[in-house]
Amino acid sequence: MAARSEILPASALDVSRAEARRAALVQRVRAFLERVEFLVLPVSQVAPFPIEVEWVKEINGVKMNTYIDWMGTCYAISLTGLPAISVPCGFTPGGLPIGLQIVGRHHRDLDVLKIAHAFEQATGMGRKRPVVAR
């Protein structure tokens, strides 16, 4: 299927409100990271899906309204501007990869790289390969 591209009109007020909401999100996540050193979450809410599926329309009964809704955990963290990395953490029963996202404190990029490296060393997931039926 061909990708759809839609340009939605946004007024200066819409952009200002969106930026205010983004700034509030940044502050909430930074406050949370004052209590914990890292935030660890799935890379996305769903496992890889067949290429024939244009995009995930529903997750556990919750309708996804747009193409990017199913990637909420990934893009929401990107909005914060905090350092984040994705590491392999396993496979679905069908052998498809699952990723783990590690988010660190503001300007603590090296800490994120160190914990990602420690995770990969401890689990060996970067060296594991799924069993794929041929």
SVG drawing of the C-alpha trace seen along z (x, -y; Angstrom):
<svg xmlns="http://www.w3.org/2000/svg" viewBox="-12 -32 42 56">
<polyline fill="none" stroke="black" stroke-width="0.4" points="0.0,0.0 1.2,-3.5 2.0,-5.7 -0.5,-8.5 0.7,-12.0 -1.7,-14.5 -0.9,-18.0 -3.0,-19.2 -3.5,-22.9 -2.2,-24.4 -2.5,-27.9 0.1,-29.7 -2.1,-29.1 -2.2,-25.3 1.6,-25.3 1.9,-27.3 -0.4,-24.9 1.4,-21.9 4.8,-23.3 3.4,-24.0 2.2,-20.4 5.6,-19.2 7.3,-21.4 5.0,-20.0 5.9,-16.4 9.6,-17.2 9.3,-18.6 7.2,-15.6 9.7,-13.1 12.7,-15.0 11.1,-15.1 10.5,-11.4 14.1,-10.8 15.2,-12.7 13.8,-9.8 15.1,-7.0 18.2,-6.9 16.8,-5.3 13.4,-4.7 13.1,-1.3 10.2,-0.6 9.3,1.3 10.5,-0.2 6.9,0.0 3.6,1.3 3.4,4.1 5.7,6.7 6.8,6.4 3.9,7.0 3.6,8.3 4.7,6.0 1.3,6.2 -0.2,4.4 0.0,0.7 -0.2,-0.2 -1.6,1.1 -5.2,0.0 -5.9,1.4 -4.0,2.5 -5.8,4.5 -9.1,3.1 -7.9,-0.5 -8.3,-2.2 -5.2,-3.8 -6.4,-6.9 -3.2,-7.6 -0.2,-5.8 2.1,-7.0 -0.3,-6.2 1.1,-2.6 4.6,-4.1 3.5,-6.2 6.2,-5.0 8.9,-5.8 7.8,-9.2 6.7,-10.4 10.2,-9.9 11.7,-11.5 9.7,-14.6 11.6,-15.0 15.0,-15.4 16.5,-13.0 19.1,-10.5 17.6,-7.2 18.8,-3.9 17.1,-0.8 18.7,2.6 17.6,6.1 15.9,7.9 14.2,11.0 12.1,12.5 8.4,13.3 7.4,16.9 7.7,16.5 11.3,15.3 10.7,11.5 12.9,9.1 11.7,7.2 13.4,4.1 13.9,2.4 14.3,-1.4 16.5,-2.9 16.0,-6.6 18.4,-8.6 18.7,-11.9 19.3,-15.1 22.8,-15.4 23.7,-11.9 24.2,-10.3 27.3,-8.4 25.3,-6.8 22.7,-5.5 25.4,-4.0 27.1,-2.4 23.9,-0.8 22.9,0.4 26.4,2.0 26.0,3.6 22.6,5.0 23.9,6.5 26.9,8.0 24.7,9.5 22.0,10.9 24.0,11.6 21.0,10.6 23.0,8.8 24.6,12.1 21.5,14.2 19.7,15.1 16.1,16.4 15.2,19.8 13.6,19.0 11.6,21.6 12.6,22.0"/>
</svg>
